[in-house]
Amino acid sequence: MALILPAYAKLNLTLDVTGRRPNGYHDIDSVMQTISLHDLMWIERTDCRVFDVVGPAIEGENLVLKAARELEGHVSRALPFTIRLFKRIPMGAGLGGGSADAAAFLKAANLLYDLALKPGELVEIATAVGQDVPFLLSGGTARATGLGSTIAPLPPVPSSWRFLVVCPAVEISTRAVYEAVDGSAPSAGRTPGFVQALRYPAPRPSSARGEGENVESSTVRGEGGFVFGNDLEPASRRMFPQLDEALNRLLPVVPGLTMSGTGAALFARFVRRTDAEAALAEARKLGYPAWACRPVPAAP
């Protein structure tokens, strides 16, 4: 028996840094969203362990294999498998690709081996693998607090939204970015207002988004109380000049771009698919890998 599962990327629609702990780790408050950009995992229960990647080689720690070790330790048994992972999510870009793959593995292994682990047990294992993995077990729209692994589901964003995702070829060190944020600058505090707008959507005037409005109006304005942004973006731009250069090139043609995670992935929200597609064309003209994505709801 084999299973094929998508592993959806995530965006930090907002990311507030709310404090720094004595151990150097930071507390965050973030609205996270899964999007249609995804890896694909083919996994089969076998007698030996085989892991094959189709696409770019995985650099750094392999979170799927880490998830396997954590799961085996939890159930006290070996879980041999054959996996073929089709990579499409750019790695090290703040889109959670490795974490999404780990979450997909945990869900698949729970089914393939009839482990019957409860959701709380899977979350416990996922937290030991990585901070984004608990959210990506179910995805959808959620608020992440603490170190990022405390997850509270939120009402879904409108299904009609579209996201342009642009990924400049810049290697960002997550640790270096967080170390540069010393807590001296106050947080922009975007998350509470965003959460409020999701829970209590304001009536939208019929004239709020006319057919004649351009791409800029659909990305810059905080329509309905939705204000996107990331407290880590100034540090990432300051420490990695190539990211700053990419934003300076892109913003004139795609206003409203902001960063996901610690970067280098950037995104902008659109309320019309045609505007997202127009922005996609502009980003690709400048030579940047880019995708137009839809929001993906939480898994049942």
C-alpha positions as CSV (number, residue, x, y, z in Angstrom):
1,M,0.0,0.0,0.0
2,A,1.3,3.5,-0.9
3,L,0.0,7.0,-0.2
4,I,0.5,10.2,-2.1
5,L,0.1,13.4,-0.1
6,P,0.6,17.1,-1.0
7,A,2.8,19.1,1.4
8,Y,1.6,22.7,1.2
9,A,3.8,25.7,1.7
10,K,2.9,28.3,4.3
11,L,2.9,32.1,4.4
12,N,3.3,34.3,7.5
13,L,0.6,36.8,6.6
14,T,1.7,38.8,9.7
15,L,4.7,38.2,11.9
16,D,5.1,40.2,15.2
17,V,8.1,39.7,17.4
18,T,6.6,40.2,20.9
19,G,9.6,39.4,23.1
20,R,13.0,37.8,23.6
21,R,13.5,35.1,26.1
22,P,16.6,34.8,28.4
23,N,17.8,31.8,26.3
24,G,17.8,34.1,23.2
25,Y,14.7,32.6,21.5
26,H,12.0,35.0,20.5
27,D,8.2,34.9,21.1
28,I,6.1,35.7,18.0
29,D,2.5,36.4,17.2
30,S,1.7,35.4,13.6
31,V,-1.2,34.6,11.3
32,M,-0.1,31.7,9.1
33,Q,-1.8,30.4,5.9
34,T,-1.2,27.4,3.8
35,I,-1.2,28.0,0.0
36,S,-1.5,25.8,-3.1
37,L,2.3,25.8,-3.8
38,H,3.3,22.3,-2.6
39,D,5.7,19.4,-2.6
40,L,4.3,15.9,-3.4
41,M,5.2,12.9,-1.2
42,W,4.8,9.3,-2.4
43,I,5.3,6.9,0.6
44,E,5.1,3.2,0.8
45,R,5.5,0.8,3.8
46,T,8.4,-1.5,3.0
47,D,11.1,-3.6,4.7
48,C,13.9,-1.2,4.2
49,R,14.4,2.6,4.3
50,V,14.7,4.4,1.0
51,F,14.5,8.2,0.6
52,D,14.6,9.7,-2.9
53,V,14.3,13.3,-3.8
54,V,13.1,14.4,-7.3
55,G,14.3,18.0,-7.7
56,P,16.9,20.1,-5.8
57,A,18.8,18.1,-3.2
58,I,17.8,18.8,0.4
59,E,20.4,21.0,2.1
60,G,20.9,20.9,5.8
61,E,18.9,18.8,8.2
62,N,16.3,16.5,6.6
63,L,13.2,17.1,8.6
64,V,11.4,14.1,7.2
65,L,14.1,11.8,8.6
66,K,14.0,13.7,11.8
67,A,10.3,13.2,12.0
68,A,10.8,9.5,11.4
69,R,13.2,9.3,14.3
70,E,10.9,11.1,16.6
71,L,7.9,9.0,15.6
72,E,9.9,5.7,16.0
73,G,11.0,6.9,19.4
74,H,7.4,7.6,20.4
75,V,6.0,4.3,19.3
76,S,9.1,2.3,20.2
77,R,9.4,0.4,16.9
78,A,11.1,0.7,13.6
79,L,9.0,2.1,10.7
80,P,10.8,1.3,7.4
81,F,9.5,3.1,4.3
82,T,10.2,4.0,0.8
83,I,9.7,7.7,0.0
84,R,9.9,9.6,-3.2
85,L,9.6,13.3,-2.6
86,F,8.9,15.7,-5.5
87,K,10.3,19.1,-4.4
88,R,8.7,22.3,-5.7
89,I,8.7,24.6,-2.7
90,P,12.0,26.6,-2.6
91,M,14.1,25.6,0.3
92,G,15.3,27.9,3.0
93,A,12.9,30.6,1.8
94,G,10.6,31.0,4.8
95,L,7.8,29.0,3.1
96,G,8.1,26.0,5.5
97,G,8.8,23.4,2.8
98,G,10.8,21.0,5.0
99,S,8.3,21.3,7.8
100,A,5.5,20.6,5.4
101,D,7.2,17.5,4.2
102,A,7.7,16.4,7.8
103,A,4.0,17.0,8.6
104,A,3.0,15.0,5.5
105,F,5.2,12.1,6.6
106,L,3.7,12.0,10.1
107,K,0.2,11.9,8.8
108,A,1.0,9.3,6.2
109,A,3.0,7.0,8.6
110,N,0.1,7.2,11.1
111,L,-2.2,5.7,8.5
112,L,0.3,3.3,6.8
113,Y,1.3,1.6,10.1
114,D,-2.1,1.8,11.7
115,L,-0.6,3.7,14.7
116,A,-3.9,5.3,15.6
117,L,-2.1,8.2,17.2
118,K,-4.4,11.0,18.4
119,P,-4.0,14.5,17.1
120,G,-2.5,15.7,20.4
121,E,0.2,13.0,20.1
122,L,1.0,14.0,16.5
123,V,1.3,17.6,17.6
124,E,3.7,16.6,20.4
125,I,5.9,14.7,17.9
126,A,5.7,17.5,15.4
127,T,6.8,20.1,18.0
128,A,10.0,18.1,18.6
129,V,10.7,18.2,14.8
130,G,10.3,21.9,14.2
131,Q,8.3,25.0,15.2
132,D,6.2,25.1,11.9
133,V,5.4,21.4,11.8
134,P,2.4,21.5,14.2
135,F,0.7,24.1,12.1
136,L,1.3,22.2,8.9
137,L,-0.3,19.0,10.2
138,S,-3.7,20.7,9.5
139,G,-2.8,24.0,7.8
140,G,-5.5,26.4,6.8
141,T,-5.5,29.7,8.7
142,A,-4.2,29.9,12.2
143,R,-2.6,32.1,14.8
144,A,0.9,30.9,15.9
145,T,2.2,32.2,19.3
146,G,5.0,31.6,21.7
147,L,8.0,30.1,19.7
148,G,5.6,29.5,16.8
149,S,4.4,26.1,17.7
150,T,1.3,27.1,19.8
151,I,-1.5,27.0,17.2
152,A,-5.0,28.3,17.4
153,P,-7.3,27.9,14.3
154,L,-8.8,31.0,12.9
155,P,-11.7,31.6,10.5
156,P,-10.5,31.0,6.9
157,V,-9.4,33.9,4.7
158,P,-11.6,34.5,1.7
159,S,-11.3,31.7,-0.8
160,S,-11.2,34.3,-3.6
161,W,-7.9,35.7,-2.4
162,R,-4.8,35.1,-4.5
163,F,-1.2,35.3,-3.4
164,L,1.7,36.2,-5.6
165,V,4.8,34.4,-4.1
166,V,8.2,35.6,-5.4
167,C,11.4,33.8,-4.3
168,P,14.7,35.7,-5.0
169,A,17.8,33.5,-5.0
170,V,19.1,34.7,-1.7
171,E,20.3,32.5,1.2
172,I,18.9,33.8,4.5
173,S,20.2,32.6,7.8
174,T,17.2,32.4,10.1
175,R,19.4,32.3,13.2
176,A,21.3,35.4,12.1
177,V,18.1,37.4,11.5
178,Y,16.6,36.5,14.8
179,E,19.8,37.3,16.6
180,A,19.8,40.8,15.0
181,V,16.4,41.5,16.6
182,D,17.2,42.5,20.1
183,G,13.8,43.7,21.2
184,S,14.7,47.4,21.2
185,A,12.4,48.2,18.3
186,P,8.7,48.0,19.2
187,S,6.6,45.5,17.2
188,A,4.2,46.8,14.6
189,G,1.5,44.7,16.3
190,R,-0.3,43.8,13.1
191,T,-1.5,40.3,14.2
192,P,-4.3,41.3,16.7
193,G,-6.0,43.5,14.1
194,F,-5.8,40.9,11.4
195,V,-7.3,38.3,13.7
196,Q,-10.1,40.7,14.7
197,A,-10.8,41.3,11.0
198,L,-11.0,37.5,10.3
199,R,-13.3,36.9,13.3
200,Y,-15.6,39.9,12.7
201,P,-15.4,40.8,9.0
202,A,-16.7,44.3,8.3
203,P,-19.3,44.7,5.5
204,R,-17.6,45.6,2.3
205,P,-19.1,48.4,0.3
206,S,-19.9,47.5,-3.3
207,S,-17.7,50.3,-4.5
208,A,-14.7,49.2,-2.5
209,R,-13.1,47.3,-5.3
210,G,-14.3,48.5,-8.7
211,E,-13.4,46.9,-12.0
212,G,-11.3,50.0,-12.9
213,E,-8.9,49.8,-9.9
214,N,-5.3,48.8,-10.6
215,V,-2.9,46.3,-9.1
216,E,-1.5,48.8,-6.6
217,S,-4.9,49.4,-5.0
218,S,-5.4,45.7,-4.5
219,T,-2.2,45.1,-2.6
220,V,-1.4,48.2,-0.6
221,R,-4.7,49.0,1.1
222,G,-5.5,47.3,4.3
223,E,-9.0,46.4,3.1
224,G,-11.4,45.2,5.8
225,G,-8.7,45.6,8.5
226,F,-6.3,43.2,6.9
227,V,-2.8,44.7,7.2
228,F,0.1,42.4,6.1
229,G,3.6,42.7,7.3
230,N,6.6,41.2,9.1
231,D,8.7,42.7,12.0
232,L,11.7,40.7,10.8
233,E,11.8,42.3,7.3
234,P,14.0,45.3,8.2
235,A,16.6,43.1,9.8
236,S,16.6,40.7,6.8
237,R,16.9,43.5,4.3
238,R,19.7,45.1,6.3
239,M,21.7,41.9,6.7
240,F,21.2,40.6,3.2
241,P,21.7,43.3,0.6
242,Q,20.6,41.0,-2.2
243,L,17.1,40.8,-0.6
244,D,16.9,44.5,-0.3
245,E,17.9,44.9,-3.9
246,A,15.3,42.4,-5.0
247,L,12.6,44.3,-3.1
248,N,13.7,47.6,-4.6
249,R,13.4,46.1,-8.1
250,L,10.0,44.4,-7.4
251,L,8.1,47.0,-5.4
252,P,7.6,49.4,-8.3
253,V,5.8,46.7,-10.3
254,V,4.2,44.8,-7.4
255,P,3.4,47.2,-4.6
256,G,2.6,45.6,-1.3
257,L,5.2,42.8,-1.3
258,T,6.2,41.7,2.1
259,M,8.3,38.9,3.5
260,S,7.3,35.5,4.8
261,G,9.2,34.1,7.8
262,T,12.8,35.4,7.7
263,G,12.8,35.4,3.9
264,A,13.8,35.3,1.2
265,A,10.3,34.5,-0.1
266,L,8.0,37.5,-0.6
267,F,4.3,37.7,-1.2
268,A,1.5,40.0,-2.0
269,R,-2.3,39.5,-1.6
270,F,-4.8,40.2,-4.4
271,V,-8.5,40.1,-4.3
272,R,-8.8,39.3,-8.0
273,R,-7.2,36.4,-9.8
274,T,-6.5,38.5,-12.9
275,D,-4.5,41.1,-10.9
276,A,-2.4,38.3,-9.4
277,E,-1.7,36.9,-12.8
278,A,-0.7,40.3,-14.1
279,A,1.7,40.7,-11.1
280,L,3.1,37.2,-11.8
281,A,4.0,38.2,-15.3
282,E,5.7,41.4,-14.1
283,A,7.8,39.5,-11.5
284,R,8.9,36.9,-14.0
285,K,9.9,39.6,-16.5
286,L,12.4,40.7,-13.9
287,G,13.8,37.1,-13.8
288,Y,12.4,36.0,-10.4
289,P,10.8,32.6,-9.8
290,A,7.2,33.4,-8.9
291,W,3.9,31.6,-8.4
292,A,0.2,32.7,-8.2
293,C,-1.3,30.7,-5.4
294,R,-4.7,30.2,-3.8
295,P,-5.3,29.8,0.0
296,V,-5.7,26.1,1.1
297,P,-8.2,25.4,3.9
298,A,-7.4,23.4,6.9
299,A,-7.5,19.6,6.5
300,P,-10.5,17.9,8.1
